Amino acid sequence: MAQSCVRASFSPRNSPCWVFALMVAILLLTPNHRCFGQEKKAETWMGILKVGPQQLRLQLRLKPEKDGSYSGAMVSLDQVATPIPFDKVERTSKRLTFEIKKLGASFVGDLNANQTVATGVFTQGLKFDIEFKRVEGWKPSKHVATWVGTMEAGPKRFDFQFRVFVDSKGKKSIQLDSLTEGVNGLEGGFEQEGNRITMTIPATAAKVIGKLDASGDVLDGTWIQGGAKIPLVLKRIPIEQTKSPELKRPQTPKPPFDYGSEDFKVQASTIDSKYSSDVLLAGTLTAPTGKGPFPTVILTSGSGPQDRDETIFEHRPFLVIADYLTKQGFAVIRYDDRGIGQSKGYFIEATTADLADDLEVVFEWAKKNSKVDPRKIILAGHSEGGIIGPIVASRNADVAGVVLLAGTGVTGREIVLNQTRKIAAVAGLPENVLDLQDKLLRLVITRSKKGLPMDEDFAGALNGVFADLSEEERLKYGLNDVATKTILTFKSKWMKYFLEFDPATTLSKTHCPVLSLLGGNDLQVDPQLNMPAIKSAMNEAGNQDFTQVLLPGLNHLFQKCETGSPSNYVIIEQTLDDTLLSELSGWLEARFR
């Protein structure tokens, strides 16, 4: 659901046809504290969020801190069932409020006289009336055991960590961490009868059933999910060897900063009359100390609903870039996509063309800011952002420069077919399955182009593509429901536009200086496919200042890697390789300082 709460996952637009889960930060819950002479207790609140026909159960967990404040997390029991920490939470005798920045979600509610009901508004792009009631149910639990193991599912390997907890009544539960995927804290049940253990994970409709050996330290089990049964041996380790579920991101800048930073909001309709009042774009401008104005880089994110830092798996690449360039003497603007973070609007209906209009609004606003040199504004976009920048530059002669960070040079049709095969090949799918997958995608793309309905009959025809594969093979390669998922992806307004748009049409009209940077191991925007196309478009434009650099060993996010597989984005601690930052700053320095 596009704007439903707790959407802690990236849509297919992130890549543009692969879905990556972002389940973050397990909240470690501890016993009650005393503060200011009063004992504050951990609290649980429950509410029902009505989103169209859906009713989502939301659980709020509040934990008292020593200074008298609260921390806590929200859990969507009908979705990922993973605690998502609050960035801010306030609980007084009259009010309950919280904010979760990564979801662009917030709640403001008033408490009744006996502080058992909070009535207010939940906001995530749209606004929803909701009532939270204080209930019994969740209690802080003690971590009593950790089990680890590796599962081989077809061509993929998953390293798991099961943390076992016991509550005040002696009931045990688990939190599952998929260390390979960075999916942490999936809550589930734990039952033991003699040497037989059953662990259930509702969020993934999976369970693990196994028997303990004589020592009690090895569980010989089976992972059961969607008809598949996969062997999984777990070994008990000392609790102190438990891996932290928090992701390490050493490059994320930490305050205090030796430069200025200010947040902004711009109502799109005040810049462009074609906008309704619904679209408001919010972001951050960082600028060196001093009077200015400064040459300025506007960062535009890749596909999918992105915040101003282009946060993915706790990597914040745009924050890293902004920090680096601002220290080099450039002002940097980054902003939340419409409907995301502090921005307003309806993201799900937006095409690449609509998002280009949004960039143009920010560009026009920037020209009037006293910190910004209006003659030296550079548009730097990652992935889809590398398509959006040239769209704006092709119709605005006062754009000083364009940077394509893994920007494309061919149609979306070619991108989808190319990246899907390359990613699947690295994942270990055999050639015959790759060919069938390619056939399915071509059928869907043709159907989309002709505007024909993608109904149940068509879904049946797509499933028929894999008819010659055995049931075991279809389970092994995750093909049983691929037709339905693919149709849903290709029905979107964004995807239909993306498939047909050719970036060469606007690149060939971009006459300002252009820098194109691509990673040598990028499987999503294949440099061998896109570099020649970008260069050809620049030649057609007669562009006299075009620079193209291939950065060996870097993936689509410009991390140093071995294979380029998107499944490794989360486990790589590096956010951006230094070669990307030095190439970018060197090109900017030479032209705009």
N, C-alpha and C positions, 0 to 999 in steps of 0.2 A: 504494500500500500504506500503510495508515494509520500504522503505526508503523515502517515500514522506514526505514533510515538515509538520510541525505542528502536528506531530504524538503525541499529548499530551494525549495519552492513552496507557495503557499497553495491550500487546497482550495476547491471551489466555495462553501463556507460563508462565505468572506470577503465575498461580495457579493450575496446568497447563491447566485447561479448563474453567476458568472463566475470564471474561473481566471486568476490573475496570477502570473507567475514572479518569483521573488526570487533572482537569481543574483548573488552579491555578491563584491566585493573581490578583485581579481586580486593574487596574490602575486608581487612582483617578485623574481626570483631572481638572486643575485649569486655571484661566485666564492668559494672557500673562504677562511676566515680562520684566523689562528693565534692561540691564546690559552693563557696559562699554560704556554708552552713546548711545547705539543702542537698538532699540526695536526688540526683537526677537518674532516671532509669532509661534503659534502651526502650525504644518505642517502635511499634509496627502500625502502619496505616494502610488501609485498602481502599481502592477506588475502581470504578468501571469507566473506561474511556470509550465513548461511542463514536466510532469513525465510520460513517455510512452504515452498512449492514453489520459491520464488525463490532464486537464488544470485547475490549482488551482489559484484562485484570492487571492493575498496577499495584505493586506493593512498595511502600516507602519504609526504609529502615533507618532509624535515627539512633546515633550512638553519642552519648555525652562525652565531652572532653574535659580535661582538668581545668581549663580556663573558664568553664561555664558555657561554652558554645557547643554546637553539635556538628558532627560530620555524619556521613551516611551514604546511602545508595538507593537507587530505584531498580526494581525488578519487574519486567513484563512477563508475567507467568505464562501467557499464551504464546509468547514468541521465543526469544533466546534463553529466557530464564537465567540470565547472567547478571549479577549485581553491577550496575553502572554507576560509579561514584558521582556524587554531587560536586560541582566546582564551588558552589555556594549553597548554604542552607541556613535558614533562620527559623527558630522555633521560640516564640514568646507565648505569653498567656492569651494573646489576642490574635496572633498571626502565624501562619506557616508558609514559608516561601522556599523555593530552591531553583537552581539553574544547573543545566548540564550542557556545557558549551559544545562538546563534540556532536551532540544531537541537535543543537540549536533549539533546545527545549527549556521551558521554564514554567513555574507554577506560582501563582499568588492567591492565597486563600485566607479567609477570616475564620477564626475559631468561635464555636458557640460558648455559652457561659461555663459549661463544665469541661471544656477543652477535649471533647470526644469526636467532634465533627469539624472538618475544614472545608468550607464551601468557597470555590473560586474558579479561576480560569487557567487551563493548561494551554500553553502556546508552543506550537512547532510549525512555523509557517502560517498555519491557520490557528484559530482560537476555538477551544472546546470548553464548555461548561462541565465541571466535574466536582464530585463530592467525595472526599476521603474520610473514612471512619477509622477511629483508633480501635485496634483489635488485639487480642492475644494471638500468639502463633509463633512468631519468630523470636528466638532467644539466642544470645551469644553462645557459641559452641567452642569446645576445646579441640584442638588439633591433636589426634592421638596416633595416627599412622600414615605412612606414605608408601604407595606401591607404584613401581615404574615398569614399563615394558615397551616393546616395539612391535607394531603390527604391519604386515605386508599385505596391502590390498591391491592386487593386480600389479601395475607398474609403480605404485606409490608406497612409500614407507612413512609411518606415523609414529613418533615418539610420544608416549602418553605418560602422564603422572596423575594418579588418583590420590587425592588427599582425603583422609577419613576423619570425620568430626563426631563428637558426642555432645548432646545438649544436656541441660540441667536435669532432665528426666531419664537420662541414660540411652536415649534413642540416637542411633548412628545415621549419618548421612555422608555424602561425598561431594567433592568438587573436582571436576575433571579438567585437567590442563592438557591441551594438545600442543606440545612444545614445538612441533614442526610447523603448525599453522598459526601459532600465537593466539589460539582461542583458549581463553583462560576462565576458570571458575564456573563451568557449566555444572549446575547443581543437580543432584540426583539422590536416589535412595540406596540404602545399604542394608541387606538382610543376610543373616548367617544362621544356618542350621547344621550343627556339627562341623564337618569339614567342607560343607558346600556354601559358597558365597554367591549372592546375586546382587549386582549393581545395575541400577536403571538410570538412564539419562533421558528425561522427557524431551529436552530441547532438540535432540537428534533422533528421537524415537528408537533409541538403541538400548541394548543391555549387554552385560557381560556376566556369563555364568561359568563358574569354575570350581575346582576342588583343590583344597590345600594339601601339600605334601606332609609327610610326617613331622618335618621341622616347623611347619606353620609359616614358613618364610617364602614359599613359592606357590603361586596360584596358577594351575594349569587350566586355562579357560578358553572360551569362545566368545568373540564379538558377534552379536546378532543384530542385523539391521536390514530392513527392506528385503527380506528374503535371503540375504547373504549371510553365510556363517564362516567366520574367519578366525583361525587359531590366534590366541593371544596369551602369552605367558607373562605373568606379572611377578616381580620380585619385591619383597618388602625391604625397604632401606631405613636406616636411622632417620628420625625426624629432622635432625640437624643437617642432613644431606639433601633435604627437600629444596628444589630449585625455586627461586623467587619467580612468581608468575608475571611480575612486572617486566616489561620490555626495556632493555638497556638502549638508550639513545644518547650517547655521549656528546654528539655534536649540537644538541638542542641548546641554544643560547640561554643563559641564565642572567637575570638582573643582579646588580644594577648595571645599566647600559651607559656608555659614555657618549650618548647622542640623544636627540629628542625623539619622542614618540607621541603621536596624538591620534585618537580614534575619530572617525568622521562618519557622517550619514548624509547621503544625497538622495533627495526625492527625484526619481527619474522624470516625472512629468514636468518638473521645473526646468529641465534641460531640453527635453524633447516632447512636444505637444502630443505625439502619437501614443504616449504612455498613459495608462490609467493611473490612478493614485495608488494602486496596489503595489507597485514595484518601488522599493526603497533599497538602495545599495549601501552597505556599511563596510568599513574597512579600517585600515591603519596606515598612516603616513609616518615613516621614520626619516629623519633628516639630520645631517651633521650639525654640530654646534656652529654657531655663527649666523650671520645675517641672511645669507643666500641672495638671490635664488640659486638653486642647484640643478644640475642635470638630473633628470628623474626617470626611473624605470618603473613601469606599471606591469605587475605580474598577473598573468591570467592562467587559471588552473586548467587541468585536463578534464576529460569527460567524467560524468557522474557528479552527484551533489557534493561540492567541495567547500570547505571553509577557507578563510583567508590564508591559512598556513599550508593549504593543500595536504592536510593531515591524512596519513594512511598508515595503519599499523603503528601508531604513535610516532612515526617519522613526521617531521614538520619541515619539509624542504624549503618552502617559501620563507619561513622564518629564518632558516639558515642563510638563504640567499640575501634576504633583506639586511640581516645583521652584518654579513660580509661586505656587501656593497656600500652600506651606509658608512661603515668604517673606512671605506676607500674614497669617500667624498661624494657619494651619490645619494639623493633622496630616493626612497622606494615606497611605492604604493601597492598594497595587496588588499583584496576585498573578498567578502563572502559571496558566493553565488546567490542569486535571487532565491528567497525562501529558505536559505541556510544560515545558521549562526544568527547574527543580528540583522541580516538583510531580510526583506519581505518580498513576497511574490509567490507564484506557483511554479516551482521548478519543473515538475513532471511534464508540463506542456511545452517547455522551451526547446527550440531547435538551436542548432549552431548559429543560425542567422539571428535569432533572438538574443543569444548570449553575446554576439558581436555588437548588437545595439547597446547592451548593458556596458560593454567595455567602452563604447563610444561616449556614453554618459559619464563614466569615470574620467575619461580623457578630457572631455570638455570642462568638467569640474576642476580637474587638475590644473588646467591652463590659467585658472583664475586664482589659484592658491599662491600666496606670497612666497612660500618656500620653493616653489617650482619654477624653473626657467622654461617658459612656454615654447622656446625655440629648440629645446633639447629634451623632448619627451620620447622615450624609447619604449616600445611595446614588446614585452618578453613573455611568450606563452609556452607552456609545457603541453605536449601531446595535442589534444583538441585545441588548447590555447594557442598552439602554433598554427592552427588553421584560422582562428579568430583574429589574431593580430594582423595578418595580411588583408583580411576583409576590411578592417578599419583603415589600414594604411592605404589601401587602393582607392579609397574615396576621401582621404584627408591628406592633402599635400603637406600639412604642417606636422605630420608625424616625422620625427627626426631619424628614427631607426627601428628595425624589427629584429627580434631574436627568436629563432625557432629552436626550442629545446625538445628534441624528439618530435619535431613537427613533420607532418606528412606531405607527400607530393603527388599522391595518386588518390583515386576515388575510394570511398568507404567500402565499396564492394571488394576491391582488391585488397584493402587492409584486412577486412574480416576473413576472407579466404586464406590469405597468407599467414596471419597471426594465429589463426585457429589451428592450422596444420603444424606450424612450427612449435607451438606450445605443447600440443598433443604429442608430437614426435619426441620432444625432450622428456615428456612424462612417461614415455616408453610404449605408446600404442604402436602396434605393428602396421606395416604398410597397407594391408588389406582393410583394416579398420579406418586408417587415415583416408583412404580412397572413398569409403562409404560415407564417412563424415563429410568429406568434401562434396559428395553427390547430394547429400541432404541439404547442405548450405546453399548449393546452387539452385536447388528446387525452391527453397524458401525465398531466396533473393529474386529469382525470376517471378515468383508469385507476387512478391511485394511490388516489383516494378510494374507489373500489369494491373495492379490494383484489385486482384481477385481475392475472394474471401478465404481466410485461413480458418476453416471450420473443422468439425470432427472428422469429416470425410478426408480432408487434406492431412490431418494429423495421422489418420490411419495409413494413408499412402506413405507418409514419411517414416512411420514405424516399419513399414514394409521394406524400407531400404536395408534394414538389418535382419531380414527374414532368414537369410542363409546362415546367420550366426547362431550358435547354440545358446540356450538359456544361461548356461554357465558363463559364456563369453560376454553376453549382454550384461550380466551382473558384474562381472570382473571389470568391464570398461565403463560401467555406469551409463548404459545406453537405454535402459528400459523406459525412462521418462524424458529422454533428450528431445523428442519431437515436441512435446507440450511446452517444455521450457524454451526451446528455440522459437516457437511460434509466438509466445508471450513477449519475448525480447524484440522480435521483428515487427510486432504490431505497434510499437511505440512511435509517436510522431517524430521524436528525435532520430530514431534509427532510420526511418524512411527517408528523412532529409540527408542524414549522414551517408547512406549508401550511394546516393546519386550525386552528392556534391563533389566537384573536382577542384582541389586547392590550386591547381595550375591556373585556373581562370582569374584568381585574384593575385597570385604570385606574379603572374605575367604583367600585372598593372602596378606592381610595387617598385618604386624607383628610388626610395631612400636606401641607405646602407642596410644590408641584411647579413646576419650571422646565422648559420645553420650548424647546430651541434647534434650529433647522433652517437649513441653508444654502440660499440662493435658487437656486443652480445644482446642487443635489443631484439626480443622476439615479438613485441607488439607493433613496433614501427621498424620493420626490417630495413637496415641501412642499404643493403644491396638493391632493394626495390625502390626506395624513396630518394636516395641521394641523386641518382641520374635524373629523376623526374623534377626534383627541385632545381637542379642546375639548369635543365632545359628551359624551365619556366623563367628563370632569371636571365638566361640568354635572350629569350623572346622579349623580355622587358627592356633589354639593352642596359641592364643594371651594371654600372661601372664599379660598384663597391659591394661585391658579394664574396663572402668568406664561408667556406664549408669545411668542417673539421670532423673527422671520425675519431672517437675516443675509444681505443682498444680496451676490451675487458669490462666495459660498463654495460649495465642493463638499462631497461626503460626508465628507471628512476635515477639513473646515473650513479648506481652503487657498483663497487668493484665486486665481480662475481665470477663464477665458473661456467654456468650454463645459461644464465639469463632467464631461467624459469620464474614466472610470477609467484610460484609457491615459496620461493626463497626470499621474497621481499621482506617478510616479517622476521625471519631469523637472522638477516644481515643487520648488524648493529650500526654500520655506517649509513648515514642519511644521504650524503652527497660526497662524491670523490673530489679531492682537491683539484684534479685536472679540469673538471668542469668549472669550478669557481675561478681558477686562474685564467682559463681561456675566455670566460665571459668577462671578467674584469679587465683583462688585457685589451680586448677588443673595444670595450667601452672607453677605457682610458685614452686609447689612441685617437678616438674620434670626438669625444664629447667633454673632455676635461681641458 
